[in-house]
Amino acid sequence: MSPGEELGLTRSQSGAWGRRVDVGSATVGRDDAWPSILPAVGLTSFAVPVATRVLAEAVSRVAGNDVQCIDLDVAGQQGMMVLNSLRIVSCLDERRSEFLKWTKNDHRADLAGQYRQVTNLVVDCERIPRDAHFFRIDGWRVALIVSADVREAMESVGCLGAKFVDVVGGPPST
């Protein structure tokens, strides 16, 4: 069994970027085009995960200090929370991932050398601490990575709306 399989790492398609947010609570409006029943978890326009209180508590029980749960008032929906990932892990496997980096010739020369796009994300499991259950990747904070334990906790409370993608990948291509 590989370290990634042991950890059961997957990327949740759900997502402030490794920093604690001090807001008290936040409010999001709702228009009538939204369904009357929201999924248990979803993403805002900036990849910030929003979840029901039940789901947030399930994630928090496993992820501990790696997640900050922030009360969120959504018009027409009670008990919603933002799940802010507080942990950043440098674990993107550049040998097995597919990505583009910014260059000095791009319109954002200030970002030269940083990831511009990651189309196939594979993590290096050897660089992930054993106690990491809910984190973003250093240099590519778009992806939210959850352990198998977090995934199981989410599924145990009837999680609707999350999509999990394997990020361990197979052997490196030659």
N, C-alpha and C positions, 0 to 999 in steps of 0.2 A: 504494500500500500504506500503510495507516495505521500509526502508531507501535506500536499494540498488535499488529497482524499481524506487524510486523517483529520485535517481541519475542516473539511467539507466546505471550502470557500466557494462562494458564488457572488456575482454582482447583482445587487438589487437595482432594478430600473426605477428606483424611487429616489432624494438627496438632501449655517453660514460656514463655512469652509475651515473647520478645525479650530474655531475660536468660540468661546462662550459668549452668548448674546444676552444682554441685560435689557429686556423690553417690558417685563411685567406680563403683558399679554398683547396680542395683536388681533386686528380685525380684518376680515376679508369679506367683501360684498358678494352677493349671489344674485344672478339674474334668473328669470323664469325658464331659461333654456336648460338649466342644470336639472338632472334627474332629482326626484324627491328623496331617493336613497343614494347616498354617496358610497363609493368603495371604502374599505377599511384603511387603505393607504393610496396616496396619489402624489403627484409632483406639481409644484408651482412652476411658473415660467422659467425660473432660475434654478431648477433641479433641487429644490428644497422639499423634502418629504413631509407630507401632512398625513396624520393618521388619527384614527379614533383613539380615545383614551384607553380603551381595553387593549388595543394593539400596542400603543406606546408603552403601557405598563409591562406588557409581555416582553418587548424588546429591552426595556430598561432592566428588568430582572436578570437578563443574561449579560447585556453589554455594560451594565454598571456605570462607571464614570466616563465611559467612552461616548455616552449619549446624553444630551441635555433635552429634556421634554419641556416645551414652552406652550402654555395654554394659548389657544387660538379661538377667537370668536368668528364663526362662519355663519352668516345670516341664514337662518332656516335649518341649521344643523348644530346640535348640541355635542359637547364633549370632544372637540377636535384639538390636536396638539401638533406642533412642529417637532420633528425629530432632528436635532442639530448634532451632527457628528463632530466630536471634539478631538478625535484621534486622526493623525495623518501618518501613513506608513510609506516609506520609500521601498516599493516592491515591484514596480513595473519591470517585467522581464523583456528587455529590448531585443534579445535574440529571438524570442518566439512571438512577440507582439507585432502588429502591423500599425505603423504610425507615421505621421509627418511632423517635422519640427519647423518652427519659424526660422527664416534665414535673414541675414542683414539686408538682403535685397527685397524682402517683402515690405508691404506697406506698414508693417509694425516691426521695424528694425529693433526697437527696444525689447522685443520678445525673442530675439535670435537665440537659438539653442533650446527653447522651451517647446513642449509638445503643442502642436497646433491642432492635430486631429489624431484620434486613436480609433481605428476601425476594427481591430481584433485585439482585445485586451487579454493578456496572459500575465499572471502574477508569479513572482519567484517566491515560493512558499518558505524557502529557507530564511528569507529576510522578514518574515511576518512573526511577531511575538506570539507565543502560544495563547496569551490572554487577550488577543485582539479579536473582537467579535463584531465590531461595527465601526468602520473607518473609511476614509477617503485615501486616495493614492497621491503621494507627494509628486507634484508636477502635473498631475491630471486629476484635478479634484472634481471632475464631472461625475465620475463613477463612485457609487456607494457600495462598499463591499461588506457583506455579512457572512458570518460563519454558519455552519450547518446547525449549530445550536440556536442561533437567532432565527434562522429560517424555520426550524421546527417549532419554536415558540410562536412565531407569527402564524404558522399553519394551525397550531393547536387552538387558537382563538378564532378560527374561521376567517383568516385573512383573505379579503377580496381585493383585487387591483394590483397586486405585486407580480412582477415577472422576474424570474431568477435565471441568470445565464451563467454557465460554467466559465470560470476564469483561470482554472488550473491548466487546461489545455493538455495536449499530448506531448510527445517528445519533440525536441527542436528539429526543425527541418534543416536539411543540409544543402 
